[in-house]
Amino acid sequence: MLKKNLLNNETGSGKTAVSNGVGYKTGLCCRLIAALNYAFWIAVFGIVNAPLLAHIVPSETYHPVTESYRRMSFVLNLNPVPWELVKSDIENLTAGFEEFDAERTAQIKDSFREALAELGEEMGPEERKRIARNIFEISTPAVADLLIEQLERSNNSLNDYRAAQASLDSARQLWASFHHEVRYTDPPGFKKIGMAWLELSTSLGSPGFLNDRAVPPEPERFLTNMSIIRDYVAANYCGEFQVPQDSRLEPLPRASVTYDGSRTIPTKLPPGSEINKQLPRPRQILNMAERGVDEGETVLIALGDMAFDSPFILGHPARSLLISCNTCHNKSITNPKFSIPGLSTRAGGLDVSNSFFASHANNGHFDPLDIPDLRGIRFTAPYGRNGRFDSLREFVRNVIVNEFNGSEPDPVLMDGIIAYMLEFDFLANPNLNLDGSLTDLASEEARRGEELFHRPYRGMNGRSCATCHVPSANFVDHKRHDLGTMMRSSTFSRDGSLDTPTLLGIKYSAPYFHDGRLPTIQAVSVWFNENFDLGLTERELGDLTTYVETVGSGIAAYEDTLQTLESELEEFSFFLSAYEFLKQNGKWELIDITLQTITHEIHAHKWDLQDPQYMSILNLMAETTEDASEAIAIDNFETVDVLVAEYRALYAEYADRLY
Amino acid sequence: MKNRKLLLGIWLLPLALIMTEKHNLAAAESNAELRIAFIAYQNPDQLLENVKPVVGYLKHRLGMEIKEYVATDYSSIVEALRNKTADVGFMGPLQYVMAHRQAGAIPILGEIYNGKATYVSQIFVRKDSGLKKLEDLRNKNIAFVDPISSSGYMYPLDIFRSKGLTDKSAEKFFNRVYFAGGDEQAIRAVYNGFVDAAGIGQYSFNLLRSEERDEVVAIGTSRPIPSHCLVARKGLSKKTVEKLQEAFLNLSNDDENSYLLKYLYSVDGYVKVTHENYLEVEELGKRYDFIR
């Protein structure tokens, strides 16, 4: 089909047209030619070979002062402000400020001390904001001064290449404290400073190698460019640096003549954030797939799968950060890496009622939750760690609208997500009989542990572990209990009940408890032993742990490959299998979300491609879905039909080479 | 009887010598220490921490004490090899051939990335720049990495020379030539539009975030560059070199320990190399006056 299109191309116009189907054909042909042409150049130039796992975004590395400054700037904007984290970052900052002379260092320390002294237990919003602003206004000029100090040191040590380079490197790293905001609000300033850094590194000269090829420094050129950076930083961030009342705390270059405050700054997560997913991926088990059902005919599930992977059903900032349900629940299983300073206390957890993702639904207190495993979710109602929703549908809607600021989802989309989630199955576990008892395959230790699991304990008022984790009911009792693990609002309040979690699959969802405070199953056994006076010996604790691990294990919990591109592309075709259904029902908005999601996902995963000559095909596929989105925007639905067909044809032709 | 004593004495003397020699050899083995100089491209303290498992593996495998050093520049490694404070060190190809000339160093292992013991330099431009071929860069600005760099200067320079665009120097062809001070700084200088092009090693591209990579494209590629290598000092015993080669080669094939490779600059593995592998680098080094 594609070859035919190539032969039929007569106009030679490379312009992508979305106004009509005929125009599109011309555009597609030329784009395909361009793609193949690009493939030729790839062959000629041997374009870069992306390494394995290229879609994993490397963590940015920062100067320690910059790392603390940027993290602190982010969390000072939160409500509540995590003051302990702020204090810890202030300590890091002041350690970096020891580079100053004693007087300046003492002055900064005093300022921080005075600001922190104002912290009280019951601060109103205004007081909280004032203290936060105060700290930001102390730290910003200090970081800027340090940058200038390092620049001047570099300038003063030009005759000692290594010393000059070390100071210049520090200064350049410190510039990362401000450059994100400068890039987006002052592009001319950003370029001017960027050029100055290049001039500086070049005019530094080179010590040569083994007394050969030395290049002397150029002091005048160095001084000129150092002055450009110093003056810009001094004007914007030093001295009486102030943030206007009620403005977000961020280092905007307001004093620059080319500053444009109307420009949007993309959200940037603070240093220490991790939103990449784990690899190898957990093995997802969809019930209908296990039964051998043709996925092309389960369109509602396909729609739900797409929505689960789509940042575009959520609002900002989750959407702009490209966070989706799948980011935290990778293939329905806990992402143990996910973490955002100020919103997580540990990896694999998040305060979902915070001021960052959806300020309107902020509950005003810091209560991060461990990200739950969603395997077998249709068997584990109620939902939420505290069982706050009986209905999965209500729970999911709340996640979209209130936790992640999305608009009210279309009922069909909601139906899709629920249909998809109802397919999430537990891992098969040959150690368990249907009634939850252990099979003969289980070890002797596990068998002894099973007995302990069923034993009534006086410390638990004659109840056993199995009372709540009912083996015959997927190890849940569908009830909420207060075990005293929650921080209560007052001594006699009754707000600490939590939903009984299943033990199935638990081996792969560490850490444990609602806030992930316990790192291992053994630690959980010990906690119960100590808090409920179970009186278990060391050996019994080991047996109980082995039992829970046996119950919580399963066959092939993880995929056996690190390569995900092939299966991702297959999944995108699955997403698109909902197209005809959505079209018949006039759900063009949902089709648009589907197309946007596929476009985004192709770009996110394409760098994993093993044979770079097919990169052009992946780009063409993404371009096709992107154009289809644009066609929807102008109600040109015929073109969408053509483009979807072209996408499918491209995939059919190249699927076996796209891995 | 006397004769018997003498006879016994004659027999015993060589035995004592052998025993003494054996004893000395054993002492030499047990006291032997191999000193490895690692190159730190970023954080030396972190690298020292990262290589600990590798050092542990080598210690076990070679049956020798291993002393690890971290250097932040290649000159220090060559100096260490020259004055025998290090026995082996990691080095770039150009630095190796210069060190070979000046200190008699020899390469013993080459790094493998993506299944190859070579890599390339490329000339990157922004896709939206309208720059399609190398000739388009005449009188434009370019960033290289460092004045003494294989993939970040000499080989990119050679891309232009092989097209007849430059001679030994880039100055006449370009408007401004910058040395960005690092791979990431150079590729970002292009991405951010500070310069028109960057001449850098192919893997620099991966330092861009995935969404940024679509903005830049390579319009020229160098001849293959032999990969970075582990270099032995002049005079290091053949036996030690062979044991070391065997230990590193074994890492690639040893499922249990292959994870250690990620601590060694994330290589896929190693291959034995000799000076022959670097003859072309040497030739280019002469052409561009790195070697005189």
Interface residues (C-beta under 8 A of the other chain):
Chain A: V44 F45 G46 I47 V48 N49 A50 P51 A54 H55 V57 P58 T61 R162 Q165 L168 D169 R172 R183 F190 K191 G194 M195 W197 L198 E199 S201 T202 L204 S206 P207 G208 F209 L210 D212 R213 V215 H603 A604 W607 N619
Chain B: Q42 N43 D73 Y74 S75 V78 Q95 M98 A99 Q102 A103 Y113 N114 V120 Q122 A143 D146 P147 I148 V177 Y178 F179 A180 G181 Q185 A189 N192 G193 F194 V195 Q202 Y203 F205 N206 L207 R209 S210 E211 R213 D214 V217 A218 I219 G220 T221 S266 D289 F290 R292
